[in-house]
Amino acid sequence: NDTIGINKELGEKLLWEAYEKKDSNACVTLFEIYREKGDWDILYKLSTRLTEIGNSKGYRFLAWLYLRDDIGGKKNSNTDYKKAEYYALKIAENDSYSSAFLAHIYSDGGYGVEKDANKAFYWWKNGAKLGHAGCYDNLGWSYLYGIGVNQNYQKAYESFISAIKIDPTNAYAHYRIAIMFKNGLYVKANRDSLKYYLQKATDYGNEDALIMYEN
């Protein structure tokens, strides 16, 4: 254990030396280390350095930081949706994570940004196009309930299926397909399919699916 501790300390020391030489890979690795520690000040420092180097992940990281209320129970006093929006917009057209951040910002509103279902839908769709499973799921949700777009059960179903293909553990997508089988939305109401998707959603941690399954 002592050897492991020494190696970690040495590894981090070498990463900081690489940081001083403006090594973007070192910055990204350090970001992951300090995200686990919940050290906000260093996370902002690392993200800013990445933008100075010209690495687009810096903008993604800054957007993420300004979105968060806390990490591991440590409160973030700098939550600011306007700043998150500013940084995410710099790369969102080609970055699925930043697309998802913007969609959440416009879907939730607050912290200086107004809710805008149309903008949220646009960014869910863009993130889905870039292969983000969560964006596909929320795109399906938008189609299912007609939020920011005309209601379309076929596109809702297809979006949920796409989310599951990318991430088979996506509990929300499984649960929402179950709802479609329960109510006969685009697909025919089917008890076996309902049970299958509820079981999958339950396996991956969706509590609403568990309650529906038990009933």
C-alpha positions in Angstrom: 0.0 0.0 0.0 2.9 2.4 0.8 4.4 1.6 -2.6 1.0 2.4 -4.3 0.8 5.7 -2.4 4.3 6.7 -3.5 3.7 5.8 -7.1 0.5 7.8 -7.1 2.3 10.8 -5.6 5.1 10.5 -8.2 2.6 10.1 -11.0 0.7 13.2 -10.0 4.0 15.1 -9.7 5.0 14.2 -13.2 1.5 15.2 -14.5 1.9 18.6 -12.9 5.3 19.0 -14.6 3.7 18.1 -17.9 0.9 20.6 -17.1 3.6 23.4 -16.8 4.8 22.4 -20.2 1.2 22.8 -21.5 0.6 19.2 -22.2 -3.2 18.8 -22.8 -3.3 15.1 -22.0 -1.8 15.8 -18.6 -4.5 18.4 -18.0 -7.3 16.0 -18.9 -5.9 13.3 -16.6 -5.4 15.7 -13.8 -9.0 16.9 -14.3 -10.3 13.4 -13.8 -8.2 13.0 -10.6 -9.4 16.3 -9.1 -13.0 15.7 -10.2 -13.0 12.7 -7.8 -11.5 14.9 -5.1 -14.1 17.7 -5.7 -11.4 20.4 -5.8 -13.3 23.2 -7.7 -10.4 25.7 -7.8 -8.0 23.2 -9.5 -10.7 22.0 -11.9 -11.3 25.6 -13.1 -7.5 26.1 -13.4 -7.1 22.9 -15.5 -10.0 23.7 -17.7 -8.7 27.2 -18.3 -5.3 25.9 -19.2 -6.8 23.6 -21.8 -8.6 26.5 -23.5 -5.3 28.4 -23.5 -3.6 25.4 -25.2 -6.4 25.3 -27.7 -7.9 22.1 -26.6 -11.7 22.1 -27.0 -12.2 19.9 -24.0 -11.4 23.0 -21.9 -14.7 24.6 -23.0 -16.6 21.4 -22.3 -15.1 21.2 -18.9 -15.8 24.8 -18.0 -19.4 24.4 -19.2 -19.8 21.4 -17.0 -18.3 23.1 -14.0 -20.6 26.1 -14.3 -23.6 23.7 -14.6 -22.9 21.7 -11.4 -24.3 22.4 -8.0 -21.9 20.1 -6.3 -19.5 17.2 -6.8 -19.5 14.5 -4.2 -21.4 16.7 -1.7 -19.0 19.6 -2.1 -21.0 22.7 -3.0 -20.1 24.7 -6.0 -20.5 28.4 -5.3 -19.9 29.4 -9.0 -22.9 27.7 -10.6 -23.8 30.0 -13.5 -25.9 28.9 -16.5 -25.0 31.9 -18.5 -21.3 31.1 -18.3 -22.1 27.4 -18.9 -24.1 28.4 -22.0 -21.2 30.7 -23.2 -18.6 28.0 -23.1 -20.8 25.2 -24.4 -21.8 27.2 -27.4 -18.2 27.5 -28.5 -18.1 23.8 -29.4 -21.6 22.4 -29.2 -22.2 22.0 -32.9 -19.5 19.3 -33.0 -19.4 18.1 -29.4 -22.2 15.8 -28.1 -21.5 16.5 -24.4 -21.7 20.3 -24.9 -24.9 19.8 -26.9 -26.4 17.9 -23.9 -25.3 20.6 -21.5 -27.1 23.3 -23.6 -30.2 21.2 -23.9 -30.3 20.8 -20.1 -29.7 24.5 -19.6 -32.7 25.4 -21.9 -34.9 22.6 -20.6 -34.4 23.5 -17.0 -33.9 27.3 -17.1 -32.7 29.3 -14.1 -29.4 30.8 -13.0 -29.9 33.6 -15.5 -31.2 31.6 -18.5 -34.8 31.4 -19.5 -36.5 28.1 -20.3 -36.7 27.5 -24.0 -38.2 24.1 -25.2 -37.4 24.8 -28.8 -33.7 25.4 -28.1 -33.6 22.4 -25.8 -35.0 20.2 -28.6 -32.5 21.6 -31.1 -29.6 20.6 -28.9 -31.1 17.2 -28.0 -31.3 16.5 -31.7 -27.8 17.8 -32.4 -26.3 15.7 -29.6 -28.2 12.6 -30.8 -26.8 13.2 -34.3 -23.4 13.2 -32.7 -24.1 9.8 -31.0 -24.9 10.8 -27.4 -27.3 8.2 -25.9 -28.7 10.6 -23.3 -29.6 13.1 -26.0 -31.4 10.4 -28.0 -33.3 9.5 -24.9 -34.4 13.1 -24.2 -35.1 13.6 -27.9 -37.5 10.7 -27.7 -39.0 12.2 -24.6 -39.5 15.5 -26.5 -41.3 13.7 -29.3 -43.3 11.5 -26.9 -44.8 14.5 -25.1 -44.6 17.2 -27.8 -42.1 19.4 -26.0 -40.4 21.9 -28.3 -41.6 19.9 -31.3 -44.8 18.3 -32.7 -45.7 15.1 -30.9 -44.6 12.1 -32.9 -44.8 8.6 -31.3 -42.9 6.9 -34.1 -39.9 9.2 -33.8 -40.1 8.9 -30.0 -39.9 5.1 -30.2 -37.1 5.2 -32.8 -35.1 7.7 -30.6 -35.4 5.5 -27.5 -34.3 2.4 -29.5 -31.3 4.4 -30.7 -30.4 5.4 -27.1 -30.4 1.8 -26.1 -28.3 0.7 -29.0 -25.6 3.2 -28.0 -26.0 2.6 -24.2 -27.8 -0.7 -23.4 -27.9 0.3 -19.7 -30.0 3.5 -20.4 -32.8 2.9 -17.8 -34.9 5.9 -18.9 -35.1 4.8 -22.5 -36.2 1.3 -21.4 -38.8 2.8 -19.1 -40.2 5.1 -21.7 -40.5 2.3 -24.3 -42.3 0.3 -21.6 -44.8 3.2 -21.3 -45.4 3.1 -25.0 -46.1 -0.6 -24.9 -48.4 -0.1 -21.9 -50.5 2.6 -23.6 -50.2 1.4 -27.2 -48.4 4.5 -28.5 -47.1 3.7 -32.0 -46.5 0.1 -31.0 -49.4 -2.2 -30.1 -50.1 -2.6 -26.4 -48.3 -5.7 -25.4 -48.0 -7.1 -21.9 -44.9 -9.2 -22.6 -43.0 -6.3 -24.1 -44.1 -4.1 -21.3 -42.7 -6.5 -18.7 -39.5 -6.9 -20.7 -38.7 -3.2 -20.8 -39.8 -2.6 -17.3 -37.5 -5.4 -16.1 -34.6 -3.9 -18.0 -35.3 -0.4 -16.7 -35.5 -1.9 -13.1 -32.3 -3.7 -13.6 -30.6 -0.5 -14.5 -31.9 1.4 -11.5 -35.2 3.2 -12.6 -37.4 3.3 -9.5 -40.6 4.3 -11.4 -40.2 1.1 -13.5 -39.8 -1.0 -10.4 -43.1 0.4 -8.9 -44.9 -0.2 -12.2 -43.4 -3.7 -12.6 -44.5 -4.7 -9.0 -48.0 -3.5 -9.8 
